[in-house]
Amino acid sequence: MRKLIINADDLGLTPGCNEGIVRAMTAGLVTDTTLIINTAHAADAVVRLKAAGLAAGLHLNLTYGRPLLLGRDVPSLVDAAGGFHRPVNRVVAVCEPQEAERELTAQVDRFLSTGLTLTHLDSHHHAHSYPELLDVAIGLARRLGVPLRQTGPAVRARIVAFGIPTPDAFSDAFYGPGATADNLRTIIAGHGDGVLEIMCHPATDDDLLPQTSSYSAERQRELAILTDPAMKDFVVAQGIELVGFAALQNPAKE
């Protein structure tokens, strides 16, 4: 059976991201999303999700904004101004995994305090796919009994070795110049058996977004494609079932 998860990253980044992602889930192809819980707009995202009766995953974050914990408690994670290091390569090079685990656990606890159902884990800028942080994410997924995003064969093998559910395949090709309707159809049509996750970043027009992310105008184009009824017709014609991460078999919690 061919199944497809279309997962929207960056919920909570800005109000436009929140509006666009919820719209893409309720009126489009997006079947799951992940929330950045340590942002100023996370609470708005939670309200929108609850109003729409939606669940979400957690976008583990060590590269944007400030940690939930005090900087003195996670000194390897923050710069002189108290914000997370950037880019992700810098984060991985300097962070202490035990401090990363403490901060990410705090993010999990904050998410769970919202009352939302947690569908899965992934991470901002794929931080969890680096060997230095992968086992931290695996530990959290095992404790919570939820799936974890894989970003390639080596990462998938490590996740599966610990009994954590994860999609059979992952695509980040619907991004930047690749965020076109033709390319999305190509990715979908090329999907074989099993579960494929396609990452996306839809959003509505938002004055704050260009100040927050270098990936801005493209998000509106993604939203238009993902809410086009013709695209849903294409998926149906391919004989592919649209599912969320909840469709993956959940392991028993530790």
Secondary structure as UniProt FT lines:
FT   STRAND          2..11
FT   HELIX           15..27
FT   STRAND          32..35
FT   TURN            37..38
FT   TURN            40..41
FT   HELIX           42..52
FT   STRAND          56..60
FT   HELIX           71..73
FT   HELIX           75..77
FT   TURN            80..81
FT   HELIX           88..94
FT   HELIX           97..113
FT   TURN            114..115
FT   STRAND          118..123
FT   HELIX           124..129
FT   HELIX           131..144
FT   HELIX           153..161
FT   TURN            162..163
FT   STRAND          169..171
FT   HELIX           176..178
FT   HELIX           181..189
FT   STRAND          194..200
FT   TURN            207..208
FT   HELIX           209..212
FT   HELIX           217..226
FT   HELIX           229..237
FT   TURN            238..239
FT   STRAND          241..242
FT   HELIX           245..247
//
